[in-house]
Amino acid sequence: MTTDLSMANLGTADLALARSQGAARNTGAEIQAAARAKNGEVVRATAEKFEAQFLSQMMGHMFKGISGDGVFGGGHAEEVWRDFYVEEITKSFASRGGIGLADSIERQLLTLQEAA
């Protein structure tokens, strides 16, 4: 018996984990590129994206304990789309100031740029 690791065979939690790990790898590379870039807009956008990813991880775990009989009606589809919903909420939250993590990251990246 062979095991097919296609996306169709991944459970909802596995799919969410794979998406978040891929996003974390991409965000890490973007932070390194932003540290080398001499563009304040790139640095800020990267810092906000990192904060959104962090908040998405936190809120994603928070939503896991909520039953699915609410607004979206529950079921497998809700589990899949909830991750996208959380991602969009956290992007919006981070772009409006979030919890201040983006500000700290931006300062650190600018400090790295000055030192280079």
N, CA, C and O atoms as a GROMACS GRO file, in nm:
protein
  464
    1MET      N    1   0.085  -0.117   0.000
    1MET     CA    2   0.000   0.000   0.000
    1MET      C    3   0.090   0.124   0.000
    1MET      O    4   0.181   0.134   0.082
    2THR      N    5   0.065   0.217  -0.092
    2THR     CA    6   0.143   0.340  -0.098
    2THR      C    7   0.064   0.453  -0.036
    2THR      O    8  -0.059   0.453  -0.033
    3THR      N    9   0.138   0.550   0.014
    3THR     CA   10   0.074   0.665   0.076
    3THR      C   11   0.091   0.785  -0.016
    3THR      O   12   0.203   0.823  -0.050
    4ASP      N   13  -0.019   0.843  -0.057
    4ASP     CA   14  -0.018   0.961  -0.141
    4ASP      C   15  -0.031   1.083  -0.052
    4ASP      O   16  -0.129   1.096   0.022
    5LEU      N   17   0.066   1.173  -0.057
    5LEU     CA   18   0.065   1.292   0.028
    5LEU      C   19   0.011   1.414  -0.045
    5LEU      O   20   0.059   1.525  -0.024
    6SER      N   21  -0.087   1.393  -0.130
    6SER     CA   22  -0.145   1.506  -0.202
    6SER      C   23  -0.226   1.592  -0.106
    6SER      O   24  -0.258   1.551   0.006
    7MET      N   25  -0.258   1.711  -0.151
    7MET     CA   26  -0.335   1.804  -0.070
    7MET      C   27  -0.473   1.746  -0.038
    7MET      O   28  -0.530   1.779   0.066
    8ALA      N   29  -0.527   1.662  -0.125
    8ALA     CA   30  -0.659   1.605  -0.101
    8ALA      C   31  -0.659   1.512   0.020
    8ALA      O   32  -0.763   1.493   0.083
    9ASN      N   33  -0.545   1.454   0.052
    9ASN     CA   34  -0.538   1.360   0.163
    9ASN      C   35  -0.500   1.428   0.296
    9ASN      O   36  -0.504   1.363   0.401
   10LEU      N   37  -0.466   1.552   0.291
   10LEU     CA   38  -0.431   1.622   0.415
   10LEU      C   39  -0.557   1.656   0.492
   10LEU      O   40  -0.657   1.696   0.433
   11GLY      N   41  -0.552   1.639   0.622
   11GLY     CA   42  -0.662   1.683   0.706
   11GLY      C   43  -0.662   1.834   0.717
   11GLY      O   44  -0.566   1.899   0.676
   12THR      N   45  -0.767   1.890   0.770
   12THR     CA   46  -0.778   2.035   0.782
   12THR      C   47  -0.666   2.093   0.866
   12THR      O   48  -0.607   2.195   0.829
   13ALA      N   49  -0.634   2.030   0.978
   13ALA     CA   50  -0.528   2.080   1.064
   13ALA      C   51  -0.392   2.070   0.995
   13ALA      O   52  -0.309   2.160   1.008
   14ASP      N   53  -0.371   1.961   0.920
   14ASP     CA   54  -0.246   1.945   0.848
   14ASP      C   55  -0.231   2.050   0.739
   14ASP      O   56  -0.122   2.103   0.718
   15LEU      N   57  -0.340   2.080   0.671
   15LEU     CA   58  -0.338   2.181   0.567
   15LEU      C   59  -0.306   2.318   0.625
   15LEU      O   60  -0.226   2.393   0.569
   16ALA      N   61  -0.368   2.351   0.737
   16ALA     CA   62  -0.342   2.479   0.802
   16ALA      C   63  -0.198   2.488   0.848
   16ALA      O   64  -0.134   2.592   0.834
   17LEU      N   65  -0.144   2.378   0.903
   17LEU     CA   66  -0.005   2.375   0.947
   17LEU      C   67   0.090   2.393   0.829
   17LEU      O   68   0.186   2.469   0.838
   18ALA      N   69   0.062   2.324   0.718
   18ALA     CA   70   0.147   2.336   0.599
   18ALA      C   71   0.145   2.479   0.546
   18ALA      O   72   0.249   2.533   0.508
   19ARG      N   73   0.027   2.542   0.544
   19ARG     CA   74   0.017   2.681   0.498
   19ARG      C   75   0.095   2.774   0.589
   19ARG      O   76   0.167   2.862   0.541
   20SER      N   77   0.082   2.757   0.720
   20SER     CA   78   0.149   2.848   0.813
   20SER      C   79   0.300   2.829   0.810
   20SER      O   80   0.374   2.926   0.823
   21GLN      N   81   0.347   2.705   0.794
   21GLN     CA   82   0.491   2.682   0.786
   21GLN      C   83   0.549   2.743   0.659
   21GLN      O   84   0.657   2.801   0.662
   22GLY      N   85   0.477   2.729   0.549
   22GLY     CA   86   0.522   2.790   0.424
   22GLY      C   87   0.525   2.942   0.435
   22GLY      O   88   0.620   3.006   0.388
   23ALA      N   89   0.424   2.999   0.496
   23ALA     CA   90   0.419   3.144   0.514
   23ALA      C   91   0.530   3.191   0.606
   23ALA      O   92   0.589   3.297   0.584
   24ALA      N   93   0.561   3.114   0.710
   24ALA     CA   94   0.668   3.152   0.802
   24ALA      C   95   0.803   3.150   0.731
   24ALA      O   96   0.885   3.239   0.754
   25ARG      N   97   0.827   3.051   0.646
   25ARG     CA   98   0.953   3.046   0.571
   25ARG      C   99   0.964   3.166   0.479
   25ARG      O  100   1.069   3.230   0.472
   26ASN      N  101   0.855   3.197   0.408
   26ASN     CA  102   0.857   3.312   0.317
   26ASN      C  103   0.876   3.442   0.393
   26ASN      O  104   0.951   3.529   0.348
   27THR      N  105   0.812   3.456   0.507
   27THR     CA  106   0.824   3.578   0.587
   27THR      C  107   0.967   3.594   0.638
   27THR      O  108   1.019   3.706   0.640
   28GLY      N  109   1.030   3.485   0.680
   28GLY     CA  110   1.170   3.491   0.725
   28GLY      C  111   1.262   3.541   0.616
   28GLY      O  112   1.350   3.622   0.642
   29ALA      N  113   1.243   3.492   0.494
   29ALA     CA  114   1.324   3.538   0.381
   29ALA      C  115   1.297   3.685   0.351
   29ALA      O  116   1.388   3.760   0.317
   30GLU      N  117   1.171   3.726   0.363
   30GLU     CA  118   1.136   3.866   0.338
   30GLU      C  119   1.198   3.958   0.443
   30GLU      O  120   1.240   4.069   0.410
   31ILE      N  121   1.204   3.913   0.568
   31ILE     CA  122   1.265   3.994   0.673
   31ILE      C  123   1.413   4.014   0.644
   31ILE      O  124   1.466   4.124   0.661
   32GLN      N  125   1.481   3.909   0.601
   32GLN     CA  126   1.622   3.921   0.568
   32GLN      C  127   1.643   4.016   0.450
   32GLN      O  128   1.735   4.097   0.451
   33ALA      N  129   1.557   4.005   0.348
   33ALA     CA  130   1.566   4.094   0.233
   33ALA      C  131   1.536   4.239   0.273
   33ALA      O  132   1.601   4.331   0.224
   34ALA      N  133   1.440   4.259   0.362
   34ALA     CA  134   1.406   4.394   0.408
   34ALA      C  135   1.520   4.455   0.487
   34ALA      O  136   1.542   4.576   0.481
   35ALA      N  137   1.593   4.372   0.562
   35ALA     CA  138   1.706   4.422   0.639
   35ALA      C  139   1.815   4.474   0.546
   35ALA      O  140   1.888   4.567   0.580
   36ARG      N  141   1.826   4.412   0.428
   36ARG     CA  142   1.927   4.456   0.330
   36ARG      C  143   1.877   4.572   0.245
   36ARG      O  144   1.957   4.652   0.196
   37ALA      N  145   1.746   4.583   0.228
   37ALA     CA  146   1.688   4.688   0.144
   37ALA      C  147   1.701   4.822   0.215
   37ALA      O  148   1.696   4.830   0.338
   38LYS      N  149   1.718   4.925   0.137
   38LYS     CA  150   1.727   5.060   0.194
   38LYS      C  151   1.598   5.137   0.167
   38LYS      O  152   1.600   5.256   0.138
   39ASN      N  153   1.485   5.066   0.177
   39ASN     CA  154   1.356   5.125   0.147
   39ASN      C  155   1.267   5.111   0.270
   39ASN      O  156   1.233   5.000   0.310
   40GLY      N  157   1.229   5.224   0.329
   40GLY     CA  158   1.148   5.223   0.450
   40GLY      C  159   1.011   5.160   0.430
   40GLY      O  160   0.957   5.097   0.522
   41GLU      N  161   0.953   5.176   0.310
   41GLU     CA  162   0.822   5.117   0.283
   41GLU      C  163   0.830   4.964   0.282
   41GLU      O  164   0.739   4.897   0.332
   42VAL      N  165   0.937   4.910   0.226
   42VAL     CA  166   0.955   4.764   0.223
   42VAL      C  167   0.972   4.712   0.365
   42VAL      O  168   0.917   4.608   0.401
   43VAL      N  169   1.049   4.785   0.446
   43VAL     CA  170   1.071   4.744   0.585
   43VAL      C  171   0.940   4.743   0.661
   43VAL      O  172   0.911   4.646   0.732
   44ARG      N  173   0.861   4.848   0.647
   44ARG     CA  174   0.733   4.856   0.720
   44ARG      C  175   0.637   4.746   0.676
   44ARG      O  176   0.574   4.681   0.759
   45ALA      N  177   0.626   4.726   0.544
   45ALA     CA  178   0.535   4.624   0.493
   45ALA      C  179   0.576   4.485   0.542
   45ALA      O  180   0.491   4.403   0.575
   46THR      N  181   0.705   4.459   0.546
   46THR     CA  182   0.754   4.330   0.593
   46THR      C  183   0.727   4.312   0.742
   46THR      O  184   0.688   4.204   0.785
   47ALA      N  185   0.747   4.418   0.819
   47ALA     CA  186   0.721   4.411   0.963
   47ALA      C  187   0.572   4.385   0.990
   47ALA      O  188   0.537   4.306   1.078
   48GLU      N  189   0.485   4.451   0.914
   48GLU     CA  190   0.341   4.429   0.931
   48GLU      C  191   0.301   4.288   0.889
   48GLU      O  192   0.216   4.226   0.952
   49LYS      N  193   0.363   4.237   0.784
   49LYS     CA  194   0.332   4.101   0.740
   49LYS      C  195   0.374   4.000   0.847
   49LYS      O  196   0.302   3.903   0.872
   50PHE      N  197   0.489   4.022   0.909
   50PHE     CA  198   0.534   3.932   1.015
   50PHE      C  199   0.438   3.937   1.133
   50PHE      O  200   0.402   3.834   1.189
   51GLU      N  201   0.397   4.057   1.172
   51GLU     CA  202   0.302   4.069   1.283
   51GLU      C  203   0.171   4.000   1.250
   51GLU      O  204   0.113   3.933   1.336
   52ALA      N  205   0.123   4.016   1.126
   52ALA     CA  206  -0.001   3.950   1.085
   52ALA      C  207   0.014   3.798   1.093
   52ALA      O  208  -0.078   3.729   1.136
   53GLN      N  209   0.130   3.745   1.052
   53GLN     CA  210   0.154   3.601   1.059
   53GLN      C  211   0.154   3.553   1.204
   53GLN      O  212   0.097   3.449   1.236
   54PHE      N  213   0.217   3.629   1.290
   54PHE     CA  214   0.220   3.596   1.433
   54PHE      C  215   0.079   3.596   1.492
   54PHE      O  216   0.041   3.502   1.562
   55LEU      N  217   0.003   3.700   1.463
   55LEU     CA  218  -0.134   3.710   1.514
   55LEU      C  219  -0.222   3.600   1.456
   55LEU      O  220  -0.311   3.549   1.524
   56SER      N  221  -0.198   3.565   1.331
   56SER     CA  222  -0.275   3.458   1.268
   56SER      C  223  -0.252   3.325   1.340
   56SER      O  224  -0.346   3.248   1.360
   57GLN      N  225  -0.129   3.299   1.379
   57GLN     CA  226  -0.100   3.177   1.455
   57GLN      C  227  -0.174   3.178   1.589
   57GLN      O  228  -0.234   3.079   1.628
   58MET      N  229  -0.168   3.291   1.658
   58MET     CA  230  -0.233   3.301   1.788
   58MET      C  231  -0.385   3.290   1.777
   58MET      O  232  -0.448   3.214   1.851
   59MET      N  233  -0.443   3.364   1.684
   59MET     CA  234  -0.589   3.362   1.670
   59MET      C  235  -0.637   3.230   1.612
   59MET      O  236  -0.747   3.185   1.644
   60GLY      N  237  -0.556   3.168   1.528
   60GLY     CA  238  -0.594   3.038   1.473
   60GLY      C  239  -0.614   2.936   1.583
   60GLY      O  240  -0.709   2.857   1.579
   61HIS      N  241  -0.524   2.936   1.681
   61HIS     CA  242  -0.538   2.843   1.794
   61HIS      C  243  -0.658   2.880   1.880
   61HIS      O  244  -0.726   2.793   1.935
   62MET      N  245  -0.684   3.008   1.892
   62MET     CA  246  -0.798   3.053   1.970
   62MET      C  247  -0.930   3.005   1.908
   62MET      O  248  -1.021   2.963   1.980
   63PHE      N  249  -0.940   3.012   1.775
   63PHE     CA  250  -1.061   2.972   1.707
   63PHE      C  251  -1.080   2.821   1.703
   63PHE      O  252  -1.192   2.775   1.680
   64LYS      N  253  -0.976   2.743   1.726
   64LYS     CA  254  -0.988   2.597   1.723
   64LYS      C  255  -1.085   2.546   1.829
   64LYS      O  256  -1.148   2.442   1.810
   65GLY      N  257  -1.098   2.617   1.939
   65GLY     CA  258  -1.185   2.573   2.046
   65GLY      C  259  -1.329   2.616   2.033
   65GLY      O  260  -1.410   2.586   2.120
   66ILE      N  261  -1.362   2.687   1.928
   66ILE     CA  262  -1.497   2.737   1.909
   66ILE      C  263  -1.575   2.638   1.823
   66ILE      O  264  -1.526   2.595   1.718
   67SER      N  265  -1.695   2.602   1.866
   67SER     CA  266  -1.775   2.508   1.788
   67SER      C  267  -1.818   2.574   1.657
   67SER      O  268  -1.822   2.696   1.646
   68GLY      N  269  -1.851   2.491   1.560
   68GLY     CA  270  -1.882   2.540   1.426
   68GLY      C  271  -2.028   2.561   1.396
   68GLY      O  272  -2.066   2.555   1.279
   69ASP      N  273  -2.111   2.586   1.494
   69ASP     CA  274  -2.253   2.603   1.467
   69ASP      C  275  -2.294   2.750   1.460
   69ASP      O  276  -2.413   2.782   1.468
   70GLY      N  277  -2.197   2.838   1.445
   70GLY     CA  278  -2.227   2.981   1.446
   70GLY      C  279  -2.263   3.036   1.310
   70GLY      O  280  -2.340   2.976   1.235
   71VAL      N  281  -2.206   3.148   1.280
   71VAL     CA  282  -2.238   3.225   1.160
   71VAL      C  283  -2.219   3.142   1.032
   71VAL      O  284  -2.299   3.153   0.939
   72PHE      N  285  -2.114   3.061   1.027
   72PHE     CA  286  -2.080   2.991   0.904
   72PHE      C  287  -2.146   2.855   0.892
   72PHE      O  288  -2.130   2.789   0.789
   73GLY      N  289  -2.219   2.810   0.990
   73GLY     CA  290  -2.294   2.687   0.980
   73GLY      C  291  -2.222   2.559   1.015
   73GLY      O  292  -2.285   2.453   1.017
   74GLY      N  293  -2.094   2.564   1.041
   74GLY     CA  294  -2.019   2.445   1.081
   74GLY      C  295  -1.979   2.358   0.963
   74GLY      O  296  -1.997   2.394   0.847
   75GLY      N  297  -1.924   2.242   0.995
   75GLY     CA  298  -1.885   2.145   0.893
   75GLY      C  299  -1.741   2.162   0.848
   75GLY      O  300  -1.668   2.249   0.895
   76HIS      N  301  -1.702   2.076   0.755
   76HIS     CA  302  -1.566   2.074   0.705
   76HIS      C  303  -1.530   2.203   0.631
   76HIS      O  304  -1.418   2.253   0.645
   77ALA      N  305  -1.623   2.255   0.554
   77ALA     CA  306  -1.596   2.377   0.478
   77ALA      C  307  -1.562   2.493   0.571
   77ALA      O  308  -1.472   2.573   0.542
   78GLU      N  309  -1.633   2.503   0.682
   78GLU     CA  310  -1.603   2.611   0.776
   78GLU      C  311  -1.462   2.597   0.831
   78GLU      O  312  -1.390   2.697   0.845
   79GLU      N  313  -1.420   2.475   0.861
   79GLU     CA  314  -1.286   2.454   0.913
   79GLU      C  315  -1.180   2.500   0.813
   79GLU      O  316  -1.080   2.561   0.851
   80VAL      N  317  -1.204   2.472   0.686
   80VAL     CA  318  -1.108   2.511   0.582
   80VAL      C  319  -1.106   2.662   0.565
   80VAL      O  320  -0.998   2.722   0.560
   81TRP      N  321  -1.222   2.724   0.554
   81TRP     CA  322  -1.229   2.867   0.528
   81TRP      C  323  -1.200   2.953   0.649
   81TRP      O  324  -1.168   3.071   0.635
   82ARG      N  325  -1.211   2.898   0.768
   82ARG     CA  326  -1.184   2.974   0.889
   82ARG      C  327  -1.039   3.025   0.890
   82ARG      O  328  -1.013   3.137   0.934
   83ASP      N  329  -0.946   2.943   0.843
   83ASP     CA  330  -0.806   2.985   0.838
   83ASP      C  331  -0.788   3.108   0.748
   83ASP      O  332  -0.713   3.199   0.782
   84PHE      N  333  -0.857   3.109   0.636
   84PHE     CA  334  -0.849   3.225   0.547
   84PHE      C  335  -0.910   3.349   0.612
   84PHE      O  336  -0.858   3.460   0.600
   85TYR      N  337  -1.020   3.328   0.682
   85TYR     CA  338  -1.087   3.437   0.753
   85TYR      C  339  -0.996   3.496   0.860
   85TYR      O  340  -0.982   3.618   0.870
   86VAL      N  341  -0.934   3.410   0.938
   86VAL     CA  342  -0.842   3.454   1.043
   86VAL      C  343  -0.724   3.528   0.982
   86VAL      O  344  -0.680   3.630   1.035
   87GLU      N  345  -0.673   3.478   0.870
   87GLU     CA  346  -0.560   3.543   0.804
   87GLU      C  347  -0.595   3.686   0.762
   87GLU      O  348  -0.516   3.778   0.782
   88GLU      N  349  -0.713   3.704   0.705
   88GLU     CA  350  -0.754   3.837   0.662
   88GLU      C  351  -0.780   3.930   0.780
   88GLU      O  352  -0.745   4.049   0.773
   89ILE      N  353  -0.838   3.879   0.885
   89ILE     CA  354  -0.860   3.961   1.005
   89ILE      C  355  -0.727   4.011   1.060
   89ILE      O  356  -0.713   4.128   1.095
   90THR      N  357  -0.630   3.921   1.068
   90THR     CA  358  -0.502   3.960   1.128
   90THR      C  359  -0.423   4.053   1.038
   90THR      O  360  -0.348   4.137   1.089
   91LYS      N  361  -0.436   4.042   0.906
   91LYS     CA  362  -0.371   4.138   0.816
   91LYS      C  363  -0.428   4.278   0.841
   91LYS      O  364  -0.354   4.376   0.850
   92SER      N  365  -0.560   4.285   0.852
   92SER     CA  366  -0.626   4.413   0.878
   92SER      C  367  -0.584   4.469   1.014
   92SER      O  368  -0.557   4.588   1.027
   93PHE      N  369  -0.580   4.383   1.113
   93PHE     CA  370  -0.543   4.424   1.248
   93PHE      C  371  -0.400   4.476   1.251
   93PHE      O  372  -0.374   4.581   1.311
   94ALA      N  373  -0.307   4.406   1.187
   94ALA     CA  374  -0.166   4.446   1.186
   94ALA      C  375  -0.147   4.578   1.111
   94ALA      O  376  -0.065   4.660   1.152
   95SER      N  377  -0.221   4.599   1.002
   95SER     CA  378  -0.206   4.722   0.925
   95SER      C  379  -0.260   4.844   0.999
   95SER      O  380  -0.229   4.958   0.964
   96ARG      N  381  -0.341   4.821   1.103
   96ARG     CA  382  -0.397   4.931   1.181
   96ARG      C  383  -0.327   4.950   1.316
   96ARG      O  384  -0.381   5.014   1.406
   97GLY      N  385  -0.208   4.894   1.329
   97GLY     CA  386  -0.132   4.913   1.452
   97GLY      C  387  -0.112   4.787   1.531
   97GLY      O  388  -0.015   4.775   1.605
   98GLY      N  389  -0.203   4.692   1.518
   98GLY     CA  390  -0.189   4.562   1.584
   98GLY      C  391  -0.154   4.571   1.730
   98GLY      O  392  -0.215   4.648   1.805
   99ILE      N  393  -0.058   4.492   1.771
   99ILE     CA  394  -0.015   4.490   1.911
   99ILE      C  395   0.121   4.556   1.929
   99ILE      O  396   0.180   4.548   2.036
  100GLY      N  397   0.170   4.621   1.824
  100GLY     CA  398   0.297   4.693   1.832
  100GLY      C  399   0.418   4.611   1.793
  100GLY      O  400   0.530   4.661   1.797
  101LEU      N  401   0.397   4.488   1.755
  101LEU     CA  402   0.509   4.403   1.715
  101LEU      C  403   0.576   4.455   1.588
  101LEU      O  404   0.699   4.452   1.578
  102ALA      N  405   0.498   4.502   1.493
  102ALA     CA  406   0.554   4.555   1.368
  102ALA      C  407   0.644   4.674   1.395
  102ALA      O  408   0.747   4.690   1.329
  103ASP      N  409   0.607   4.759   1.491
  103ASP     CA  410   0.690   4.875   1.526
  103ASP      C  411   0.827   4.830   1.577
  103ASP      O  412   0.929   4.887   1.538
  104SER      N  413   0.829   4.730   1.662
  104SER     CA  414   0.955   4.678   1.716
  104SER      C  415   1.040   4.616   1.607
  104SER      O  416   1.162   4.637   1.602
  105ILE      N  417   0.978   4.539   1.520
  105ILE     CA  418   1.052   4.476   1.410
  105ILE      C  419   1.107   4.581   1.316
  105ILE      O  420   1.221   4.572   1.271
  106GLU      N  421   1.027   4.681   1.286
  106GLU     CA  422   1.072   4.789   1.198
  106GLU      C  423   1.194   4.859   1.256
  106GLU      O  424   1.291   4.885   1.185
  107ARG      N  425   1.190   4.890   1.386
  107ARG     CA  426   1.306   4.954   1.450
  107ARG      C  427   1.430   4.867   1.440
  107ARG      O  428   1.539   4.916   1.412
  108GLN      N  429   1.413   4.736   1.465
  108GLN     CA  430   1.528   4.645   1.458
  108GLN      C  431   1.584   4.636   1.316
  108GLN      O  432   1.706   4.635   1.298
  109LEU      N  433   1.497   4.630   1.216
  109LEU     CA  434   1.544   4.623   1.080
  109LEU      C  435   1.618   4.751   1.038
  109LEU      O  436   1.719   4.745   0.969
  110LEU      N  437   1.566   4.864   1.081
  110LEU     CA  438   1.634   4.991   1.050
  110LEU      C  439   1.769   5.000   1.121
  110LEU      O  440   1.865   5.053   1.065
  111THR      N  441   1.777   4.947   1.243
  111THR     CA  442   1.904   4.942   1.315
  111THR      C  443   2.004   4.853   1.241
  111THR      O  444   2.121   4.888   1.229
  112LEU      N  445   1.958   4.740   1.191
  112LEU     CA  446   2.044   4.650   1.112
  112LEU      C  447   2.094   4.719   0.985
  112LEU      O  448   2.208   4.701   0.944
  113GLN      N  449   2.006   4.797   0.923
  113GLN     CA  450   2.045   4.868   0.802
  113GLN      C  451   2.155   4.971   0.831
  113GLN      O  452   2.250   4.985   0.755
  114GLU      N  453   2.140   5.042   0.942
  114GLU     CA  454   2.240   5.143   0.979
  114GLU      C  455   2.375   5.081   1.011
  114GLU      O  456   2.480   5.139   0.982
  115ALA      N  457   2.371   4.962   1.070
  115ALA     CA  458   2.495   4.894   1.108
  115ALA      C  459   2.567   4.837   0.985
  115ALA      O  460   2.688   4.819   0.988
  116ALA      N  461   2.493   4.809   0.878
  116ALA     CA  462   2.554   4.746   0.760
  116ALA      C  463   2.626   4.846   0.673
  116ALA      O  464   2.682   4.809   0.570
   0.00000   0.00000   0.00000
